[in-house]
């Protein structure tokens, strides 16, 4: 496991050096409207998260090493494409390639961590999940990424994108040299008769109706967090603030996660997943409500409110909500999967998230273009309220057996 956490850190440096600024690049350089930008960012996320099911199945059969290396190569190609694209369709295709790259390496990483987590659960059920550490290491990279991006943007966005591509090539070469060739798949880790009986067990996640409903409501979390890359940059741009403000807000989100992720994970374990998930989605809804009320200038509701009150409140509340939701939700996959291979279950969970971002961003963008930003924010509030109500009712039925 020693290579996986630093690898996540480096992946996020490359990701956050580019992706937070895509909406502004499409607005200023390509002249796209909110709906078109929502389609590009939604397609990028869907091509990654939406293909996690396939990526998870591939990781189960190829092995994690081959999947991770393939993902690094494809993502590097996508970033090179972004650097060279000057029109909508090449930009869209390149964005999709960056997502496909993630669909190869992320399920493999999560499958390895999930298998290790499952192997250790009986020793200390109240310990911090490895996914909390994965988020923590990722957020260290997420602090650095926007700063790297904002430092390179004066040289032009192509320089930023090419630099990220080179970083992924370097990571791929390093992992090719250092990652053991004999890493087991999650199916290999799972030697129980139930898991080995039939190949169709790989696709068992598709037959779990309760898990499908859980995925649908859990996916709202990814749509909500994606607004840091979509609706927030558009709102800031309309309010006349620069890319520096956006970068600082991303740094704020990452610093909050670095400081509070492990305590939040511990708190979530103590109060239980139902309470943690409900509280997390309430935080998301309050964050969007703050943007609807205050906007960027802070004068929508109360004249004299400091500028950036809405964005800062949104970033803080989304960060705390995300910190509660991700570890609590990701750990439930163990209960749904039982003794079956984990990567496909994690893949389906992510696939729902990708579909949610694609459809949700398109709708939010259409609302912004036709009815204004307020309508888009309230649409997001309604989704988070629905998840806060229904998701805690969809925990695995045998949760008590898996987590005594």
C-alpha positions in Angstrom: 0.0 0.0 0.0 3.0 2.3 0.4 3.0 3.5 -3.2 -0.7 4.1 -3.6 -1.2 7.1 -1.3 1.7 9.2 -2.6 0.6 8.3 -6.1 -2.9 9.7 -5.4 -1.2 12.9 -4.2 0.7 13.3 -7.5 -2.3 12.4 -9.6 -4.2 15.3 -7.9 -1.4 17.8 -8.5 -1.8 17.2 -12.2 -5.6 17.1 -12.0 -6.0 20.3 -10.0 -3.5 22.2 -12.0 -5.8 22.0 -15.0 -9.5 21.1 -14.2 -10.4 24.0 -11.9 -9.7 26.4 -14.8 -11.4 24.6 -17.6 -14.7 26.5 -17.2 -12.9 29.8 -17.4 -10.8 28.7 -20.4 -14.0 27.6 -22.2 -15.7 30.9 -21.4 -12.9 33.3 -22.2 -11.0 31.4 -25.0 -13.7 29.3 -26.7 -16.7 31.6 -25.9 -19.0 28.8 -24.8 -22.2 29.3 -22.8 -23.0 27.7 -19.4 -25.0 24.8 -21.0 -22.1 23.9 -23.3 -19.5 24.1 -20.5 -21.8 21.9 -18.4 -21.8 19.3 -21.2 -18.0 19.3 -21.5 -17.4 19.1 -17.8 -20.2 16.6 -17.3 -18.9 14.4 -20.2 -15.4 14.6 -18.7 -16.7 13.4 -15.3 -19.0 10.8 -16.9 -16.2 9.4 -19.0 -14.2 8.8 -15.8 -16.8 8.1 -13.1 -19.3 6.6 -15.6 -16.8 4.1 -16.9 -15.6 3.1 -13.4 -17.8 -0.1 -13.6 -16.0 -1.2 -16.8 -12.7 0.0 -15.3 -13.4 -1.9 -12.2 -14.2 -5.1 -14.1 -11.0 -4.6 -16.2 -9.0 -4.1 -13.0 -10.4 -7.3 -11.6 -9.3 -9.3 -14.7 -6.2 -7.4 -15.9 -4.7 -6.8 -12.5 -4.2 -3.3 -10.9 -0.7 -2.7 -12.3 -1.7 -2.9 -16.0 -4.9 -0.8 -15.4 -3.0 2.0 -13.5 -0.3 2.2 -16.2 -2.8 2.3 -19.0 -4.8 5.0 -17.2 -1.6 7.2 -16.9 -0.9 7.0 -20.6 -4.5 7.8 -21.7 -4.8 10.8 -19.3 -1.5 12.2 -20.6 -2.9 12.0 -24.1 -6.0 13.8 -23.0 -4.1 16.7 -21.5 -2.0 17.0 -24.6 -5.2 17.2 -26.6 -6.5 20.0 -24.3 -3.3 21.9 -24.9 -3.8 21.7 -28.7 -7.6 22.2 -28.9 -9.0 25.5 -30.1 -12.6 24.4 -30.9 -15.5 22.8 -29.0 -15.4 19.2 -30.4 -11.6 18.6 -30.0 -11.7 20.1 -26.6 -14.6 17.8 -25.6 -12.9 14.7 -27.0 -9.7 15.6 -25.1 -11.6 16.2 -21.9 -13.3 12.8 -22.3 -9.8 11.2 -22.7 -8.7 12.6 -19.4 -11.7 11.0 -17.8 -11.2 7.6 -19.4 -7.6 7.6 -18.1 -9.0 8.1 -14.6 -11.5 5.3 -15.2 -8.6 2.9 -15.7 -6.4 3.8 -12.7 -8.8 4.9 -10.0 -10.9 1.7 -9.6 -7.7 -0.3 -9.5 -6.3 1.9 -6.7 -9.6 1.8 -4.8 -9.9 -2.0 -5.3 -6.5 -2.5 -3.7 -7.4 -0.3 -0.8 -10.8 -1.9 -0.4 -9.4 -5.4 -0.3 -6.9 -4.3 2.3 -9.7 -2.6 4.3 -11.8 -5.7 4.2 -8.9 -7.9 5.3 -8.4 -5.6 8.4 -12.0 -4.9 9.4 -12.2 -7.6 12.0 -9.1 -6.5 13.9 -10.4 -3.0 14.7 -13.9 -2.1 13.3 -13.6 1.5 14.6 -10.3 2.3 13.0 -10.1 5.0 10.4 -10.8 3.7 6.9 -7.9 3.7 4.4 -10.2 5.8 2.2 -9.9 8.6 4.7 -6.1 8.5 4.2 -6.6 8.3 0.4 -8.7 11.5 0.6 -6.1 13.2 2.8 -3.1 12.4 0.5 -5.2 13.5 -2.5 -6.0 16.8 -0.8 -2.4 17.5 -0.3 -2.0 17.3 -4.0 -5.2 19.3 -4.4 -3.6 22.2 -2.5 -0.6 22.2 -4.7 -2.4 21.7 -8.0 -4.3 25.1 -8.2 -1.1 26.9 -7.2 0.8 25.3 -9.9 -1.9 26.1 -12.4 -2.2 29.7 -11.4 1.6 30.1 -11.6 1.7 28.6 -15.1 -1.5 30.3 -16.5 0.4 33.6 -17.4 2.3 31.5 -19.9 -0.9 30.2 -21.5 -3.3 27.3 -20.8 -1.4 25.0 -23.2 1.6 25.2 -21.0 -0.5 24.2 -18.0 -2.0 21.2 -19.9 1.3 20.0 -21.3 2.9 20.2 -17.9 0.2 18.0 -16.4 0.6 15.6 -19.3 4.3 15.3 -18.6 3.6 14.7 -14.9 1.3 11.7 -15.7 4.0 10.3 -18.1 6.5 10.6 -15.3 4.2 8.9 -12.8 3.5 6.1 -15.3 7.2 5.5 -15.8 7.9 5.5 -12.1 5.0 3.0 -11.4 6.1 0.8 -14.2 9.5 0.5 -12.5 8.3 0.3 -8.9 4.9 -1.3 -8.9 5.1 -5.1 -8.4 4.0 -7.1 -11.4 2.3 -9.8 -9.3 -0.2 -7.6 -7.5 -3.4 -9.6 -7.0 -6.8 -8.5 -8.3 -9.6 -8.1 -5.8 -11.0 -11.3 -7.2 -7.7 -13.0 -6.3 -7.9 -11.6 -2.8 -11.3 -13.1 -2.4 -10.9 -16.9 -2.3 -14.3 -17.8 -0.8 -16.5 -20.2 -2.7 -19.2 -17.7 -3.2 -16.9 -15.3 -5.0 -15.3 -18.1 -7.1 -18.4 -20.0 -8.0 -19.4 -18.2 -11.3 -17.8 -15.5 -13.5 -21.1 -13.7 -13.5 -20.4 -12.8 -9.8 -18.3 -9.9 -11.2 -21.5 -8.3 -12.4 -23.5 -9.1 -9.3 -23.7 -5.4 -8.4 -26.2 -4.9 -11.2 -28.6 -7.3 -9.5 -28.5 -5.6 -6.1 -31.6 -3.2 -6.3 -30.9 -1.7 -2.9 -27.3 -0.9 -3.9 -28.6 0.7 -7.1 -30.8 3.0 -5.1 -28.0 3.7 -2.7 -25.8 4.6 -5.7 -28.4 7.0 -7.2 -28.7 9.1 -4.0 -25.0 8.9 -3.2 -24.2 10.2 -6.6 -25.6 13.6 -5.7 -22.4 14.1 -3.6 -20.2 14.0 -6.7 -22.6 16.4 -8.6 -22.5 18.8 -5.7 -18.7 18.7 -5.4 -18.4 19.1 -9.1 -19.9 22.6 -8.8 -16.5 23.8 -7.5 -15.3 23.3 -11.1 -18.5 24.3 -12.9 -21.0 26.7 -11.3 -18.6 28.4 -8.9 -16.1 29.5 -11.6 -18.9 30.8 -13.7 -20.4 32.7 -10.8 -17.0 34.2 -9.9 -16.4 35.1 -13.6 -19.8 36.9 -13.7 -19.0 38.7 -10.5 -15.7 40.1 -12.0 -13.3 38.1 -9.8 -10.2 36.6 -11.3 -8.6 33.1 -11.5 -6.5 34.0 -8.4 -9.7 34.0 -6.3 -10.7 30.6 -7.7 -7.3 29.1 -7.0 -7.4 30.4 -3.4 -10.9 28.9 -2.9 -9.6 25.6 -4.0 -6.7 25.9 -1.7 -9.1 26.7 1.1 -11.1 23.5 0.3 -8.0 21.4 0.3 -6.6 22.9 3.5 -9.9 22.2 5.3 -9.8 18.6 4.1 -6.2 18.1 5.2 -6.9 19.5 8.7 -10.3 17.9 9.3 -10.6 14.8 7.1 -9.3 12.3 9.7 -11.2 13.9 12.7 -14.4 13.9 10.5 -13.8 10.3 9.5 -13.4 9.4 13.2 -16.6 11.3 14.0 -18.5 9.5 11.2 -17.4 6.2 12.6 -18.6 7.1 16.1 -22.1 8.5 15.1 -22.7 5.8 12.5 -23.1 6.0 8.7 -26.7 7.1 8.7 -26.1 10.2 10.8 -22.9 11.0 9.0 -24.5 10.8 5.5 -27.5 12.8 6.6 -25.3 15.5 8.2 -23.0 15.6 5.2 -25.8 16.2 2.7 -27.4 18.9 4.9 -24.0 20.7 4.8 -24.0 20.5 0.9 -27.5 21.9 0.8 -26.6 24.8 3.1 -23.6 25.6 1.0 -25.7 25.9 -2.2 -28.3 27.9 -0.2 -25.5 30.4 0.8 -24.7 30.9 -2.9 -28.4 31.4 -3.8 -28.8 34.0 -1.0 -25.5 35.9 -1.1 -24.1 35.2 -4.6 -20.5 36.5 -5.2 -21.0 40.1 -4.2 -22.7 39.3 -0.9 -25.5 41.8 -1.4 -28.3 39.6 -2.8 -30.1 39.4 0.6 -28.4 41.8 3.1 -26.7 44.9 1.8 -23.3 45.4 3.2 -22.5 41.7 3.5 -18.8 41.2 2.7 -18.0 40.2 -0.9 -17.2 36.5 -1.4 -19.4 35.5 1.6 -21.4 33.1 -0.5 -18.4 31.4 -2.2 -16.5 31.0 1.0 -19.5 29.6 2.8 -20.2 27.2 -0.1 -16.6 26.0 -0.1 -16.5 25.5 3.6 -19.8 23.7 3.8 -19.2 21.5 0.7 -15.8 20.5 2.1 -17.2 19.4 5.5 -20.1 17.7 3.8 -17.8 15.8 1.5 -15.5 14.8 4.4 -18.4 13.2 6.1 -20.0 11.6 3.1 -17.1 10.0 1.3 -15.6 7.7 4.0 -19.0 6.8 5.4 -20.5 6.1 2.0 -17.5 4.3 0.5 -17.2 1.9 3.4 -20.8 0.7 2.8 -19.7 -0.9 -0.4 -18.2 -3.7 1.7 -21.6 -4.5 3.2 -23.2 -4.7 -0.2 -20.5 -6.7 -1.9 -20.0 -9.3 0.9 -17.5 -11.8 -0.3 -17.7 -10.8 -4.0 -15.1 -8.9 -5.9 -15.0 -5.2 -4.8 -13.8 -3.3 -7.9 -17.0 -3.7 -9.9 -19.1 -2.5 -6.9 -16.9 0.6 -6.5 -17.1 1.0 -10.2 -20.9 1.0 -10.3 -21.0 3.5 -7.5 -18.7 5.8 -9.4 -20.6 5.2 -12.7 -23.8 6.6 -11.1 -21.8 9.6 -9.9 -20.6 10.2 -13.5 -24.1 10.0 -14.9 -25.3 12.3 -12.2 -22.7 14.9 -13.1 -23.4 14.7 -16.8 -27.2 15.1 -16.4 -27.0 17.5 -13.5 -24.4 19.8 -15.0 -26.4 20.0 -18.2 -29.6 21.0 -16.3 -27.7 23.4 -14.0 -26.2 25.0 -17.1 -29.5 25.3 -18.9 -31.0 26.9 -15.8 -28.2 29.4 -15.6 -28.6 30.3 -19.3 -32.4 30.6 -19.3 -33.4 31.5 -15.7 -30.3 32.7 -13.9 -27.9 31.3 -11.3 -30.4 31.3 -8.5 -32.6 28.6 -10.1 -29.5 26.4 -10.6 -28.5 26.7 -7.0 -32.0 25.9 -5.7 -32.2 22.8 -8.0 -29.0 21.6 -6.3 -30.5 22.3 -2.9 -33.5 20.1 -3.7 -31.3 17.2 -4.7 -29.2 17.3 -1.6 -32.3 17.4 0.6 -33.6 14.3 -1.1 -30.4 12.5 -0.5 -30.3 13.6 3.2 -33.8 12.1 3.6 -33.5 8.8 1.7 -29.9 7.7 1.6 -29.6 6.8 5.3 -32.6 4.4 4.8 -30.7 2.5 2.1 -27.7 1.2 4.1 -26.8 -2.5 3.6 -29.3 -4.8 5.4 -26.6 -6.9 6.9 -24.6 -3.9 8.0 -24.5 -5.1 11.6 -23.0 -8.4 10.5 -20.2 -6.7 8.5 -19.5 -4.0 11.1 -20.3 -5.5 14.5 
